[in-house]
């Protein structure tokens, strides 16, 4: 996957000056990329736009929770 054109951004709710959060690139065609802000050269998760929208909806409504 070519991420050379990715424009990465952090959440406005990032704590600690944004050094311990994830970054997301939503400007790529047909993919939303997510990476760890502490390891920018490390692995990247890639989601289809519909999957990303579903994840955000679940996170916003509190439907996501850590396993017991």
N, C-alpha and C positions, 0 to 999 in steps of 0.2 A: 504494500500500500504506500502510495506516495504522499507523504505528509509535509513536503517542502513548502506548500502554500498555506499551511495551517496557521490560523491566527488564534493563539492561545489566550484565554482569559481566566481569571479567578473569580470566585463568587465575591460579591460585595459583603458577604457575611463572614468572610475568612477571618480567622483570629491570628494572633501572633504575627501581624504584619503580612499575612498571606504566605508565610514560609512553610506552613504545615497543612496544606490542603491539596485539593486536586485542581487541575486546570482542564478546561474543555475548549475544543475547537468545533464550532458549528458552521463554519463557512465553507466546508468541503462538500462536494457533490455526493449525495447519497450515503454519507457517513458522518457520524458524530464521534469525535475522538476524545478520549479522556486519559490523562496521565497524572502521575504524582509530581507535585511541584518540587519535591526534594530530589527527584531523580529524573530530570527532564530528558536525559538520553536513554532512559530505561524503557521498559515495555509500555505499550499503549493499548488500551481497550478500545475497540471499535464497535459502535452500535448503529443499526439502521435507524433512520429518523423516527419511525413509528415505535420502535422499542425504546428509544430515548424519551420520547414523549410519554409513553406509558410509565417508565421509571420515574420521571419527574412528577407525574400525576400521583403515583403511589407514595412517593416521598412527601409530597405536599399535603396529602390527606392523612398521613400517619399510617398508611397501610403497610409500610415496611417496618420490620422490627428485627432485632437480633434473635437468633435461635436460642432456645432455653438451654 
